[in-house]
């Protein structure tokens, strides 16, 4: 199995850190989601951060 570069490892670690922060945010809400689905969702969102950022940047508004 080939190794990965330090840059790739750092990117992966940052993605996982973002997924953890997203999971914490979702857990603070009233959304009910099982642990596996939460993990899959947050990793997906963190992996696609640039696309998510682009989508959210167009809102310029916070709904409560």
Buried (B, 14 or more C-beta within 10 A) or exposed (E): EEEEEEEEEEEEEEBBEBBBEBBEEBEEEEEEBEEEEBBEBBBEBBBEBEEBEEEEEEEEEEEE
